Amino acid sequence: MSSIVITGSTKGVGRGLANEFAKLGHNVVITSRRQADIASVTEEMNNKSKGRIIGQVCDISDKNQLEALWDLAKTEFNTVDYWINNAGYASGQSKVHEVPESLIHSMIDTNSLGTLFGSQVAITGFRKQGSGNLYNMLGGSFDGKRITPGMGVYSSTKASINIMTKYFVSENKNTNITIGSISPGVLITDNWLNEQKRLSAEEWKKVNQW
C-alpha cells in the first residue's frame, strides 16, 4: 500500500481524503496546527481504518516544519508516495483594498507560500527517492471566471497556486514525478456558511451565476 502526506487534514476536505485513503489500507500522515486535533483524529481513524495513521503539528508557512514532516513520513513508512498540499486559509472580510494586513498575511503565507514550500519539499524528496506524486489544492474561483464578493485575496492566492503548479509540471516532465491539481469547486464548509450569512440573498444569487 502507498504512504500519503496530506496537509491540513484534521477537518474538511483533507480529513475526507485521509479517511478514504485509510479505508483502502493506505498509510496516511495528517497535519494540523493543533496537537489536540491530531491526537483525537489519529486515535479515531486508527480504530476503524485498515491503514496506519500518524500525525504531526505543522505550520506550512515554515519550510523547516514541512521538511520535518517529510522526514517523519519517510522514517515511518520508508517512502512517500503521495504528497497533497491541502491546507489553506480563507477569509471573505471585505473588498480587497480594505482587507486587514493580518488577514492578507494569513492567506498569502498559508496558501501561496505554504503550497510553494510544500511542493519544493515534496519534489526534492521525490527526486531523491526516484518517484512520487504531488497534488495541489485549488479553490472554486482560481481562474477568475466568477467573482465572489470579499474573496479577492483568497482567490488570488489560489490563482497563484494554479500557475505555480503548471511550472512544476513543466520543470519535472522528464522525471518519474506526477504533478497535478485538485479543484473541488465551492465546498459547504463552516467558513462558507459564515460567508453566506455575511452576504445578502441578492449577492449570493450573483455569486452563484457561472
N, C-alpha and C positions, 0 to 999 in steps of 0.2 A: 504493500500500500504506500501511498505518497505521504509526504510531510508538507504541511501548508502553514505559512505565516499569514495572518490576517490582522492588520492594524485596526484599532477602534472596533473591537469585536465582542464587547460585553453587552451590546444592545443594538437595536435596529438591524440594518442590512448585514452588518458584519457578524452579528450574533446569528442571524439566519443562515448565512453562508457557513459559519463554523458548525452549526447544528447539523446541516445537511451533509457536509463532508465527514463529520464524525459518525453519523449514522451509517455511512458507507464503509466505515472502518479505517478511514484515513487518520493520521496523527495531525493534530492542529495546535498551533501556538497562537493564543489570543493575547490582546493587549488592551490596556486602559490606563488612564492617568491615576486611577484609584485602586489601591491594593485590595480594598474590601470587595470591590466589584469582581476583580479577578478571582479572589478566593471563593466567592459564592457561585460564580458561573462555572469555574473548573470543577468544583465539587458536584454541582448539579449535572453537568454534562458527562463527567466520568461515571456517574451512577447509571447512565442509560445509553451510553454510546459504545460502539464497537472499537473505535479508535482511542488513542490516548490523548488527553487534553492537558496542556500545560499553559501557563501564562506568565507574563512579566509586565511590570509597570513600564510605560514608555511614553515619553513626550516626543512626538515625531518631529518637532521643530529642532530637536537636539540630535545631530548626526551621531554623536558618541553613543547615545542611548539606542539608536537604530542598529549600530554596529554590534552593540552588546546583545541586542535581540537576535541578530543573525547568528552570533556565536552560541547563544543558548540553543537555538533550533539545530544548528549543526552538531553541537556536542551531544544533545539528547537523541537526535534521530539520524545522525551520520550524514544526512543530505537534506537540502532544502529544495523541494521540487517545485513548489509554487509560492509566490510572494504576491499578496494582494494589498495594495495601498488603498484601504477603505476609509481610514479615519479622516474626518473632516469637521469643519465648524461653519455653521450658517447663522446669519442674523439679518433679518429684514428691518433694520432700525428705522431708516428714513432714506431720503434722496441721497445720492452719492456724495454730494458736496456737504451734507450735514452729518454724515456718519462719524461718530466719535473716534478719535485716534486709537483708543484702546481696542475697539472692535475691528478696526481696519487691520491692526497688527495681529489680532487673534485669527482672523480669516486668512490673511496672507501667510502668516507664519505656519499655520496648521495645514491649509490646503495646498498652497503653491510650494512653499519651502519644504514642508513635510513630505509631500509626494516626490519632490525632486530628490531630497536626501534619501528617502526610502528606495527610490529607483536606482540611485547611484550605488547604494549598499548592496541591493539585490543583484544588479548587473555585474558588479565587481566580484561578488561571491559566485555567481553563475559561471562567469568566465574562468574562475579558478577551478571549479569542480567540473566544468565541461558542458553543462547544460542547465536549463531551468526555464521557468515560465513566470513572466511578470505581467500583472494586470493592474491598471489604474482606474479608479472610480471617477466617473464624470457625473455631473448633475443633470437636472432636467432642462436647463437653459444655457448650456455651454456654447451653443452655436449661434446665439443671438437671434434666433428665429422668433422667439417670443420674449417679451419684456414683462417681468414680474415686478410690480411696484415695490421699491425698497430693497430689492435683492441685487442691485448693481455691482457691489463689491464682490459678493459671493459668486455671482455669475461670471465675473471677470476672472476670478481665481480658477474656476472650472474651465474656462476657455483657455487659460494658460496651460492647464494640465493636458488639454486636448492637443495643443501644438507641441508641447514638451514630449508627449508620448509618440507623436509622429517622428520626431527627431530620434528618439531612442530606437524606434523600429528601423529607421534608415541606417543608423550607425551600427546596428547589430545584425544586418542582413546575412552576413557570411559566418554566423556562429550557430550554435545549437540552442540559441535562446529564442523563445517565443515571447513576443511582447504585444499586448493589446489593451483595449479599454473596455469598461463595462458602463453602459448608460441605462440605468433603471428607470429614468424619467422621474416624474413627480411622485414622491412617496408620502403616504399618510403617516407622518411621524408626530411626536409631541410638538416639535418645532413648527411643522406645517400647520397644525391645529392652532397654535398660538398666532401664526401669521394670518390665518383665516379670520380669527376674531378681530385682528387689527384692521383688516380691510372691509370696506362696505360691500354689500351684495353686488352692486353695480361694478365695482372694481374687480371683484373676483370673476364676474361674468366676462370682463375684458381679458383678464389674465388667462382664462381657460379657452380662449379662442385661438386655435392654431393657425 
